[in-house]
Amino acid sequence: MLAVVRHRLFDGEVLDGVYRGQPPGIHLLGMTNRRLMLLEETTEPGRLALTSVPLTRGTSVGIIPDEDGDVEAAHSLAIRILPIIYDLHLRSSAEALELHDLLIWRIAEV
């Protein structure tokens, strides 16, 4: 899965780290100097999407304490980005990858 994140990097983009999550939710998070790359569950359980979000779209990060309320022992984070995700079904994977790259490149420029 690390190869998926590295293969999707743009010119000038630097990978800061890759973190493997535990389902449900984000399975893998890659962080670059420009965006977050999330391999995450969409609205349908068991279905994964590679979602790219410019860092400017993130609004907060929270630590979720363990059952005892201990923040120092926390294993979970809450990352708020934008509350809505839309599905778009295209004819081919090549078309989907092309549109993904075009959209994230343009959004990241703002």
C-alpha positions in Angstrom: 0.0 0.0 0.0 2.9 2.3 0.6 3.7 2.0 -3.2 0.2 3.3 -4.0 0.9 6.5 -2.0 4.4 7.0 -3.4 3.2 6.4 -7.0 0.6 9.1 -6.6 3.1 11.9 -5.6 3.3 15.0 -7.8 6.4 17.0 -8.8 7.6 19.0 -5.7 5.5 17.0 -3.3 7.4 15.4 -0.4 6.1 12.5 1.6 6.2 13.3 5.3 4.9 10.0 6.6 2.6 7.0 6.0 0.4 5.7 8.8 -1.6 2.4 8.8 -5.0 2.6 10.4 -7.3 -0.1 11.6 -10.7 -0.5 10.1 -13.3 0.8 10.2 -12.4 4.3 8.9 -9.0 5.2 7.5 -7.0 2.2 6.5 -3.9 4.1 5.4 -3.0 7.8 5.7 -0.2 9.3 3.7 0.8 12.9 4.5 2.7 15.1 2.1 3.7 18.8 2.3 0.5 19.5 0.2 -2.2 17.0 1.1 -3.5 14.0 2.9 -4.0 10.8 1.0 -6.6 8.6 2.7 -7.3 5.0 1.9 -10.7 5.0 3.6 -14.1 3.4 3.8 -16.8 5.3 1.8 -20.5 5.2 2.5 -20.6 1.5 1.9 -18.9 -0.7 4.5 -16.1 -2.8 3.1 -15.6 -0.5 0.1 -12.4 1.5 -0.1 -11.4 4.8 -1.8 -8.1 6.5 -2.2 -9.1 10.1 -1.3 -6.8 13.1 -1.6 -7.5 16.2 0.4 -5.4 19.4 0.3 -4.0 20.3 3.7 -5.9 23.6 3.5 -9.2 21.7 3.7 -8.4 20.1 7.0 -9.9 22.1 9.9 -9.0 20.2 13.1 -7.2 17.2 14.5 -8.2 15.7 17.8 -6.8 13.0 20.1 -9.4 10.5 21.2 -8.5 9.3 24.7 -8.6 5.6 25.7 -11.4 4.2 27.8 -9.7 5.5 31.0 -9.7 9.0 29.6 -5.9 8.9 29.2 -4.8 11.2 26.3 -1.2 10.1 26.6 -2.2 6.4 25.8 -4.5 7.3 23.0 -4.3 5.3 19.8 -7.0 7.2 17.8 -7.2 10.6 16.1 -10.2 12.5 14.8 -9.4 14.4 11.6 -12.0 16.9 10.4 -11.9 17.6 6.7 -15.1 18.4 4.9 -18.3 16.7 5.9 -19.5 15.5 2.5 -18.1 12.9 0.1 -19.6 12.3 -3.3 -19.2 9.2 -5.4 -18.5 9.5 -9.1 -18.6 6.4 -11.2 -16.6 6.7 -14.4 -16.2 4.4 -17.4 -12.6 3.3 -16.8 -9.8 3.4 -14.2 -7.6 5.5 -16.5 -10.3 8.1 -16.7 -10.8 8.0 -12.9 -7.1 8.4 -12.3 -6.8 11.2 -14.8 -9.7 13.1 -13.2 -8.4 12.5 -9.7 -5.0 13.9 -10.6 -6.4 16.9 -12.4 -8.8 17.8 -9.6 -6.3 17.4 -6.7 -3.7 19.4 -8.7 -6.1 22.3 -9.3 -7.5 22.2 -5.8 -4.1 22.1 -4.2 -3.0 25.2 -6.2 -5.6 27.4 -4.5 
